[in-house]
Amino acid sequence: MEGNAPNLAQRIRVKLDAGTLPIDDPEKTYGGFGDGRRPCDGCDERIGRGQVEYEKVYADGRAFLFHIGCAGLWEAERRRRQLAILPPRQAPARSNVCAICGQRFAIDDFTLYRPFPGANCVRPRPRVVFGCAT
């Protein structure tokens, strides 16, 4: 993991572009210390004894080893790319769910809610939000 960060980040981007490193989420992640023999899949340098290594394992049997810093760069770039290919999110409906009774109630920009003793759900009242009274 020697060298400067821009070169390391560029290496990881090139490997993601080439498909050498995956963009999808790993099934499992293991952490431990390197044995000094196996190379990091991010920077291609050996993970030394006493250096933290992460192993990312996929359901199809693929496994990738990373230095802790390389794993962080790979994770950040991988997530950035995942977000870039997702469709834009729609704004959530203007409603809320009571944490106590689970009933949905609409949120009005100008009306806040407060509980009423003995009520199953909140009722409109100005200025205060407490939730549901059961």
CNS distance restraints for C-alpha pairs under 8 A (distance, minus, plus):
assign (resid   1 and name CA) (resid   8 and name CA) 7.82 0.50 0.50
assign (resid   1 and name CA) (resid  43 and name CA) 6.25 0.50 0.50
assign (resid   1 and name CA) (resid  45 and name CA) 6.30 0.50 0.50
assign (resid   1 and name CA) (resid  47 and name CA) 7.95 0.50 0.50
assign (resid   1 and name CA) (resid  67 and name CA) 6.87 0.50 0.50
assign (resid   1 and name CA) (resid  69 and name CA) 7.64 0.50 0.50
assign (resid   1 and name CA) (resid  70 and name CA) 7.37 0.50 0.50
assign (resid   3 and name CA) (resid   7 and name CA) 7.04 0.50 0.50
assign (resid   3 and name CA) (resid   8 and name CA) 7.15 0.50 0.50
assign (resid   4 and name CA) (resid   8 and name CA) 6.53 0.50 0.50
assign (resid   5 and name CA) (resid   9 and name CA) 6.00 0.50 0.50
assign (resid   6 and name CA) (resid  10 and name CA) 6.03 0.50 0.50
assign (resid   7 and name CA) (resid  11 and name CA) 6.15 0.50 0.50
assign (resid   8 and name CA) (resid  12 and name CA) 6.40 0.50 0.50
assign (resid   8 and name CA) (resid  42 and name CA) 7.83 0.50 0.50
assign (resid   8 and name CA) (resid  43 and name CA) 6.41 0.50 0.50
assign (resid   8 and name CA) (resid  70 and name CA) 7.59 0.50 0.50
assign (resid   9 and name CA) (resid  13 and name CA) 6.24 0.50 0.50
assign (resid   9 and name CA) (resid  73 and name CA) 6.36 0.50 0.50
assign (resid   9 and name CA) (resid  74 and name CA) 7.93 0.50 0.50
assign (resid  10 and name CA) (resid  14 and name CA) 6.13 0.50 0.50
assign (resid  11 and name CA) (resid  15 and name CA) 6.28 0.50 0.50
assign (resid  11 and name CA) (resid  42 and name CA) 7.11 0.50 0.50
assign (resid  11 and name CA) (resid  43 and name CA) 6.69 0.50 0.50
assign (resid  12 and name CA) (resid  16 and name CA) 6.17 0.50 0.50
assign (resid  12 and name CA) (resid  21 and name CA) 7.78 0.50 0.50
assign (resid  12 and name CA) (resid  42 and name CA) 5.63 0.50 0.50
assign (resid  12 and name CA) (resid  43 and name CA) 7.24 0.50 0.50
assign (resid  12 and name CA) (resid  70 and name CA) 7.95 0.50 0.50
assign (resid  12 and name CA) (resid  73 and name CA) 7.48 0.50 0.50
assign (resid  12 and name CA) (resid  74 and name CA) 6.30 0.50 0.50
assign (resid  13 and name CA) (resid  17 and name CA) 6.09 0.50 0.50
assign (resid  13 and name CA) (resid  77 and name CA) 7.24 0.50 0.50
assign (resid  14 and name CA) (resid  18 and name CA) 6.12 0.50 0.50
assign (resid  15 and name CA) (resid  19 and name CA) 6.04 0.50 0.50
assign (resid  15 and name CA) (resid  20 and name CA) 5.01 0.50 0.50
assign (resid  15 and name CA) (resid  21 and name CA) 5.51 0.50 0.50
assign (resid  15 and name CA) (resid  42 and name CA) 7.83 0.50 0.50
assign (resid  16 and name CA) (resid  20 and name CA) 6.00 0.50 0.50
assign (resid  16 and name CA) (resid  21 and name CA) 4.93 0.50 0.50
assign (resid  16 and name CA) (resid  22 and name CA) 6.39 0.50 0.50
assign (resid  16 and name CA) (resid  23 and name CA) 6.96 0.50 0.50
assign (resid  16 and name CA) (resid  78 and name CA) 7.86 0.50 0.50
assign (resid  21 and name CA) (resid  41 and name CA) 7.76 0.50 0.50
assign (resid  21 and name CA) (resid  42 and name CA) 7.94 0.50 0.50
assign (resid  22 and name CA) (resid  78 and name CA) 7.75 0.50 0.50
assign (resid  23 and name CA) (resid  78 and name CA) 5.03 0.50 0.50
assign (resid  23 and name CA) (resid  79 and name CA) 7.55 0.50 0.50
assign (resid  23 and name CA) (resid  81 and name CA) 7.33 0.50 0.50
assign (resid  23 and name CA) (resid  82 and name CA) 7.02 0.50 0.50
assign (resid  24 and name CA) (resid  78 and name CA) 7.46 0.50 0.50
assign (resid  24 and name CA) (resid  82 and name CA) 7.71 0.50 0.50
assign (resid  25 and name CA) (resid  58 and name CA) 7.96 0.50 0.50
assign (resid  26 and name CA) (resid  56 and name CA) 5.81 0.50 0.50
assign (resid  26 and name CA) (resid  57 and name CA) 5.61 0.50 0.50
assign (resid  26 and name CA) (resid  58 and name CA) 4.95 0.50 0.50
assign (resid  26 and name CA) (resid  59 and name CA) 7.69 0.50 0.50
assign (resid  27 and name CA) (resid  56 and name CA) 7.55 0.50 0.50
assign (resid  27 and name CA) (resid  57 and name CA) 5.86 0.50 0.50
assign (resid  27 and name CA) (resid  58 and name CA) 4.96 0.50 0.50
assign (resid  27 and name CA) (resid  59 and name CA) 6.01 0.50 0.50
assign (resid  28 and name CA) (resid  56 and name CA) 5.99 0.50 0.50
assign (resid  28 and name CA) (resid  57 and name CA) 5.18 0.50 0.50
assign (resid  28 and name CA) (resid  58 and name CA) 6.77 0.50 0.50
assign (resid  29 and name CA) (resid  54 and name CA) 6.74 0.50 0.50
assign (resid  29 and name CA) (resid  55 and name CA) 5.62 0.50 0.50
assign (resid  29 and name CA) (resid  56 and name CA) 4.66 0.50 0.50
assign (resid  29 and name CA) (resid  57 and name CA) 6.19 0.50 0.50
assign (resid  30 and name CA) (resid  54 and name CA) 5.62 0.50 0.50
assign (resid  30 and name CA) (resid  55 and name CA) 5.02 0.50 0.50
assign (resid  30 and name CA) (resid  56 and name CA) 6.58 0.50 0.50
assign (resid  31 and name CA) (resid  52 and name CA) 7.11 0.50 0.50
assign (resid  31 and name CA) (resid  53 and name CA) 5.78 0.50 0.50
assign (resid  31 and name CA) (resid  54 and name CA) 4.55 0.50 0.50
assign (resid  31 and name CA) (resid  55 and name CA) 6.29 0.50 0.50
assign (resid  32 and name CA) (resid  52 and name CA) 5.70 0.50 0.50
assign (resid  32 and name CA) (resid  53 and name CA) 5.50 0.50 0.50
assign (resid  32 and name CA) (resid  54 and name CA) 6.62 0.50 0.50
assign (resid  33 and name CA) (resid  49 and name CA) 6.44 0.50 0.50
assign (resid  33 and name CA) (resid  50 and name CA) 5.47 0.50 0.50
assign (resid  33 and name CA) (resid  51 and name CA) 5.45 0.50 0.50
assign (resid  33 and name CA) (resid  52 and name CA) 4.58 0.50 0.50
assign (resid  33 and name CA) (resid  53 and name CA) 5.44 0.50 0.50
assign (resid  34 and name CA) (resid  38 and name CA) 7.57 0.50 0.50
assign (resid  34 and name CA) (resid  47 and name CA) 5.18 0.50 0.50
assign (resid  34 and name CA) (resid  48 and name CA) 5.36 0.50 0.50
assign (resid  34 and name CA) (resid  49 and name CA) 4.87 0.50 0.50
assign (resid  34 and name CA) (resid  50 and name CA) 6.15 0.50 0.50
assign (resid  34 and name CA) (resid  51 and name CA) 5.57 0.50 0.50
assign (resid  34 and name CA) (resid  52 and name CA) 6.17 0.50 0.50
assign (resid  34 and name CA) (resid  53 and name CA) 5.65 0.50 0.50
assign (resid  35 and name CA) (resid  47 and name CA) 6.94 0.50 0.50
assign (resid  35 and name CA) (resid  48 and name CA) 6.12 0.50 0.50
assign (resid  35 and name CA) (resid  49 and name CA) 4.90 0.50 0.50
assign (resid  35 and name CA) (resid  50 and name CA) 7.77 0.50 0.50
assign (resid  36 and name CA) (resid  46 and name CA) 6.06 0.50 0.50
assign (resid  36 and name CA) (resid  47 and name CA) 5.38 0.50 0.50
assign (resid  36 and name CA) (resid  48 and name CA) 4.02 0.50 0.50
assign (resid  36 and name CA) (resid  49 and name CA) 4.89 0.50 0.50
assign (resid  37 and name CA) (resid  46 and name CA) 6.19 0.50 0.50
assign (resid  37 and name CA) (resid  47 and name CA) 7.02 0.50 0.50
assign (resid  37 and name CA) (resid  48 and name CA) 7.36 0.50 0.50
assign (resid  38 and name CA) (resid  46 and name CA) 5.52 0.50 0.50
assign (resid  38 and name CA) (resid  47 and name CA) 6.22 0.50 0.50
assign (resid  39 and name CA) (resid  44 and name CA) 5.37 0.50 0.50
assign (resid  39 and name CA) (resid  45 and name CA) 5.08 0.50 0.50
assign (resid  39 and name CA) (resid  46 and name CA) 3.95 0.50 0.50
assign (resid  39 and name CA) (resid  47 and name CA) 5.74 0.50 0.50
assign (resid  39 and name CA) (resid  65 and name CA) 7.32 0.50 0.50
assign (resid  40 and name CA) (resid  44 and name CA) 4.94 0.50 0.50
assign (resid  40 and name CA) (resid  45 and name CA) 5.54 0.50 0.50
assign (resid  40 and name CA) (resid  46 and name CA) 5.88 0.50 0.50
assign (resid  40 and name CA) (resid  47 and name CA) 6.06 0.50 0.50
assign (resid  40 and name CA) (resid  64 and name CA) 7.80 0.50 0.50
assign (resid  40 and name CA) (resid  65 and name CA) 5.23 0.50 0.50
assign (resid  40 and name CA) (resid  66 and name CA) 4.68 0.50 0.50
assign (resid  40 and name CA) (resid  67 and name CA) 6.14 0.50 0.50
assign (resid  40 and name CA) (resid  70 and name CA) 7.98 0.50 0.50
assign (resid  41 and name CA) (resid  64 and name CA) 6.03 0.50 0.50
assign (resid  41 and name CA) (resid  65 and name CA) 5.54 0.50 0.50
assign (resid  41 and name CA) (resid  66 and name CA) 5.80 0.50 0.50
assign (resid  42 and name CA) (resid  65 and name CA) 7.80 0.50 0.50
assign (resid  42 and name CA) (resid  66 and name CA) 6.03 0.50 0.50
assign (resid  42 and name CA) (resid  67 and name CA) 7.77 0.50 0.50
assign (resid  42 and name CA) (resid  70 and name CA) 5.66 0.50 0.50
assign (resid  42 and name CA) (resid  71 and name CA) 7.45 0.50 0.50
assign (resid  42 and name CA) (resid  74 and name CA) 7.33 0.50 0.50
assign (resid  43 and name CA) (resid  70 and name CA) 7.03 0.50 0.50
assign (resid  47 and name CA) (resid  51 and name CA) 6.28 0.50 0.50
assign (resid  47 and name CA) (resid  52 and name CA) 7.81 0.50 0.50
assign (resid  47 and name CA) (resid  53 and name CA) 6.89 0.50 0.50
assign (resid  47 and name CA) (resid  66 and name CA) 7.75 0.50 0.50
assign (resid  47 and name CA) (resid  67 and name CA) 6.39 0.50 0.50
assign (resid  51 and name CA) (resid  67 and name CA) 7.34 0.50 0.50
assign (resid  52 and name CA) (resid  67 and name CA) 6.19 0.50 0.50
assign (resid  52 and name CA) (resid  68 and name CA) 5.90 0.50 0.50
assign (resid  53 and name CA) (resid  65 and name CA) 6.60 0.50 0.50
assign (resid  53 and name CA) (resid  66 and name CA) 5.49 0.50 0.50
assign (resid  53 and name CA) (resid  67 and name CA) 4.80 0.50 0.50
assign (resid  53 and name CA) (resid  68 and name CA) 5.77 0.50 0.50
assign (resid  54 and name CA) (resid  65 and name CA) 5.62 0.50 0.50
assign (resid  54 and name CA) (resid  66 and name CA) 5.18 0.50 0.50
assign (resid  54 and name CA) (resid  67 and name CA) 6.43 0.50 0.50
assign (resid  54 and name CA) (resid  68 and name CA) 6.46 0.50 0.50
assign (resid  54 and name CA) (resid  71 and name CA) 6.92 0.50 0.50
assign (resid  55 and name CA) (resid  63 and name CA) 6.53 0.50 0.50
assign (resid  55 and name CA) (resid  64 and name CA) 5.50 0.50 0.50
assign (resid  55 and name CA) (resid  65 and name CA) 4.52 0.50 0.50
assign (resid  55 and name CA) (resid  66 and name CA) 6.48 0.50 0.50
assign (resid  56 and name CA) (resid  63 and name CA) 5.50 0.50 0.50
assign (resid  56 and name CA) (resid  64 and name CA) 5.14 0.50 0.50
assign (resid  56 and name CA) (resid  65 and name CA) 6.48 0.50 0.50
assign (resid  57 and name CA) (resid  61 and name CA) 6.77 0.50 0.50
assign (resid  57 and name CA) (resid  62 and name CA) 5.91 0.50 0.50
assign (resid  57 and name CA) (resid  63 and name CA) 4.39 0.50 0.50
assign (resid  57 and name CA) (resid  64 and name CA) 6.59 0.50 0.50
assign (resid  58 and name CA) (resid  62 and name CA) 5.25 0.50 0.50
assign (resid  58 and name CA) (resid  63 and name CA) 6.24 0.50 0.50
assign (resid  66 and name CA) (resid  70 and name CA) 5.64 0.50 0.50
assign (resid  66 and name CA) (resid  71 and name CA) 5.23 0.50 0.50
assign (resid  67 and name CA) (resid  71 and name CA) 6.01 0.50 0.50
assign (resid  68 and name CA) (resid  72 and name CA) 6.39 0.50 0.50
assign (resid  69 and name CA) (resid  73 and name CA) 6.36 0.50 0.50
assign (resid  70 and name CA) (resid  74 and name CA) 6.01 0.50 0.50
assign (resid  71 and name CA) (resid  75 and name CA) 5.94 0.50 0.50
assign (resid  72 and name CA) (resid  76 and name CA) 6.14 0.50 0.50
assign (resid  73 and name CA) (resid  77 and name CA) 6.16 0.50 0.50
assign (resid  74 and name CA) (resid  78 and name CA) 5.82 0.50 0.50
assign (resid  75 and name CA) (resid  79 and name CA) 6.08 0.50 0.50
assign (resid  76 and name CA) (resid  80 and name CA) 6.14 0.50 0.50
assign (resid  77 and name CA) (resid  81 and name CA) 6.21 0.50 0.50
assign (resid  78 and name CA) (resid  82 and name CA) 6.25 0.50 0.50
assign (resid  79 and name CA) (resid  83 and name CA) 6.19 0.50 0.50
assign (resid  80 and name CA) (resid  84 and name CA) 6.29 0.50 0.50
assign (resid  81 and name CA) (resid  85 and name CA) 6.54 0.50 0.50
assign (resid  82 and name CA) (resid  86 and name CA) 6.48 0.50 0.50
assign (resid  94 and name CA) (resid 106 and name CA) 6.34 0.50 0.50
assign (resid  94 and name CA) (resid 107 and name CA) 5.83 0.50 0.50
assign (resid  94 and name CA) (resid 108 and name CA) 7.87 0.50 0.50
assign (resid  95 and name CA) (resid 104 and name CA) 6.69 0.50 0.50
assign (resid  95 and name CA) (resid 105 and name CA) 5.72 0.50 0.50
assign (resid  95 and name CA) (resid 106 and name CA) 4.30 0.50 0.50
assign (resid  95 and name CA) (resid 107 and name CA) 5.20 0.50 0.50
assign (resid  96 and name CA) (resid 104 and name CA) 5.57 0.50 0.50
assign (resid  96 and name CA) (resid 105 and name CA) 5.51 0.50 0.50
assign (resid  96 and name CA) (resid 106 and name CA) 6.20 0.50 0.50
assign (resid  96 and name CA) (resid 107 and name CA) 6.64 0.50 0.50
assign (resid  97 and name CA) (resid 102 and name CA) 5.56 0.50 0.50
assign (resid  97 and name CA) (resid 103 and name CA) 5.52 0.50 0.50
assign (resid  97 and name CA) (resid 104 and name CA) 4.39 0.50 0.50
assign (resid  97 and name CA) (resid 105 and name CA) 6.29 0.50 0.50
assign (resid  98 and name CA) (resid 102 and name CA) 4.82 0.50 0.50
assign (resid  98 and name CA) (resid 103 and name CA) 5.48 0.50 0.50
assign (resid  98 and name CA) (resid 104 and name CA) 6.35 0.50 0.50
assign (resid  98 and name CA) (resid 105 and name CA) 7.49 0.50 0.50
assign (resid  98 and name CA) (resid 121 and name CA) 7.53 0.50 0.50
assign (resid  98 and name CA) (resid 131 and name CA) 6.10 0.50 0.50
assign (resid  98 and name CA) (resid 132 and name CA) 6.09 0.50 0.50
assign (resid  99 and name CA) (resid 131 and name CA) 7.12 0.50 0.50
assign (resid  99 and name CA) (resid 132 and name CA) 7.41 0.50 0.50
assign (resid 100 and name CA) (resid 131 and name CA) 7.58 0.50 0.50
assign (resid 100 and name CA) (resid 132 and name CA) 6.08 0.50 0.50
assign (resid 100 and name CA) (resid 133 and name CA) 7.85 0.50 0.50
assign (resid 100 and name CA) (resid 134 and name CA) 7.71 0.50 0.50
assign (resid 101 and name CA) (resid 120 and name CA) 7.17 0.50 0.50
assign (resid 101 and name CA) (resid 121 and name CA) 7.03 0.50 0.50
assign (resid 101 and name CA) (resid 132 and name CA) 6.91 0.50 0.50
assign (resid 101 and name CA) (resid 134 and name CA) 7.62 0.50 0.50
assign (resid 103 and name CA) (resid 121 and name CA) 7.12 0.50 0.50
assign (resid 105 and name CA) (resid 122 and name CA) 7.98 0.50 0.50
assign (resid 107 and name CA) (resid 111 and name CA) 7.35 0.50 0.50
assign (resid 107 and name CA) (resid 112 and name CA) 7.49 0.50 0.50
assign (resid 108 and name CA) (resid 112 and name CA) 7.15 0.50 0.50
assign (resid 110 and name CA) (resid 126 and name CA) 8.00 0.50 0.50
assign (resid 111 and name CA) (resid 124 and name CA) 6.73 0.50 0.50
assign (resid 111 and name CA) (resid 125 and name CA) 6.71 0.50 0.50
assign (resid 111 and name CA) (resid 126 and name CA) 5.45 0.50 0.50
assign (resid 111 and name CA) (resid 127 and name CA) 6.78 0.50 0.50
assign (resid 112 and name CA) (resid 124 and name CA) 6.53 0.50 0.50
assign (resid 112 and name CA) (resid 125 and name CA) 6.02 0.50 0.50
assign (resid 112 and name CA) (resid 126 and name CA) 5.25 0.50 0.50
assign (resid 112 and name CA) (resid 127 and name CA) 5.18 0.50 0.50
assign (resid 112 and name CA) (resid 128 and name CA) 5.49 0.50 0.50
assign (resid 112 and name CA) (resid 129 and name CA) 5.58 0.50 0.50
assign (resid 113 and name CA) (resid 122 and name CA) 6.29 0.50 0.50
assign (resid 113 and name CA) (resid 123 and name CA) 6.11 0.50 0.50
assign (resid 113 and name CA) (resid 124 and name CA) 5.06 0.50 0.50
assign (resid 113 and name CA) (resid 125 and name CA) 5.09 0.50 0.50
assign (resid 113 and name CA) (resid 126 and name CA) 6.50 0.50 0.50
assign (resid 113 and name CA) (resid 127 and name CA) 7.07 0.50 0.50
assign (resid 113 and name CA) (resid 128 and name CA) 5.52 0.50 0.50
assign (resid 113 and name CA) (resid 129 and name CA) 4.54 0.50 0.50
assign (resid 113 and name CA) (resid 130 and name CA) 6.75 0.50 0.50
assign (resid 113 and name CA) (resid 131 and name CA) 7.13 0.50 0.50
assign (resid 114 and name CA) (resid 122 and name CA) 6.15 0.50 0.50
assign (resid 114 and name CA) (resid 123 and name CA) 6.70 0.50 0.50
assign (resid 114 and name CA) (resid 124 and name CA) 7.09 0.50 0.50
assign (resid 114 and name CA) (resid 125 and name CA) 6.12 0.50 0.50
assign (resid 114 and name CA) (resid 128 and name CA) 5.52 0.50 0.50
assign (resid 114 and name CA) (resid 129 and name CA) 4.91 0.50 0.50
assign (resid 114 and name CA) (resid 130 and name CA) 5.08 0.50 0.50
assign (resid 114 and name CA) (resid 131 and name CA) 6.27 0.50 0.50
assign (resid 114 and name CA) (resid 132 and name CA) 7.50 0.50 0.50
assign (resid 115 and name CA) (resid 119 and name CA) 7.46 0.50 0.50
assign (resid 115 and name CA) (resid 121 and name CA) 7.36 0.50 0.50
assign (resid 115 and name CA) (resid 122 and name CA) 5.17 0.50 0.50
assign (resid 115 and name CA) (resid 123 and name CA) 6.78 0.50 0.50
assign (resid 115 and name CA) (resid 129 and name CA) 7.95 0.50 0.50
assign (resid 115 and name CA) (resid 130 and name CA) 6.26 0.50 0.50
assign (resid 115 and name CA) (resid 131 and name CA) 6.10 0.50 0.50
assign (resid 115 and name CA) (resid 132 and name CA) 5.35 0.50 0.50
assign (resid 115 and name CA) (resid 133 and name CA) 5.01 0.50 0.50
assign (resid 116 and name CA) (resid 122 and name CA) 6.79 0.50 0.50
assign (resid 116 and name CA) (resid 123 and name CA) 7.23 0.50 0.50
assign (resid 116 and name CA) (resid 132 and name CA) 7.81 0.50 0.50
assign (resid 116 and name CA) (resid 133 and name CA) 5.90 0.50 0.50
assign (resid 117 and name CA) (resid 133 and name CA) 5.80 0.50 0.50
assign (resid 117 and name CA) (resid 134 and name CA) 7.04 0.50 0.50
assign (resid 118 and name CA) (resid 133 and name CA) 6.52 0.50 0.50
assign (resid 118 and name CA) (resid 134 and name CA) 5.79 0.50 0.50
assign (resid 119 and name CA) (resid 132 and name CA) 7.79 0.50 0.50
assign (resid 119 and name CA) (resid 133 and name CA) 5.85 0.50 0.50
assign (resid 119 and name CA) (resid 134 and name CA) 5.98 0.50 0.50
assign (resid 120 and name CA) (resid 132 and name CA) 6.93 0.50 0.50
assign (resid 120 and name CA) (resid 133 and name CA) 6.28 0.50 0.50
assign (resid 120 and name CA) (resid 134 and name CA) 5.38 0.50 0.50
assign (resid 121 and name CA) (resid 131 and name CA) 7.91 0.50 0.50
assign (resid 121 and name CA) (resid 132 and name CA) 4.98 0.50 0.50
assign (resid 121 and name CA) (resid 133 and name CA) 6.26 0.50 0.50
assign (resid 121 and name CA) (resid 134 and name CA) 7.33 0.50 0.50
assign (resid 122 and name CA) (resid 131 and name CA) 6.32 0.50 0.50
assign (resid 122 and name CA) (resid 132 and name CA) 5.01 0.50 0.50
assign (resid 122 and name CA) (resid 133 and name CA) 6.86 0.50 0.50
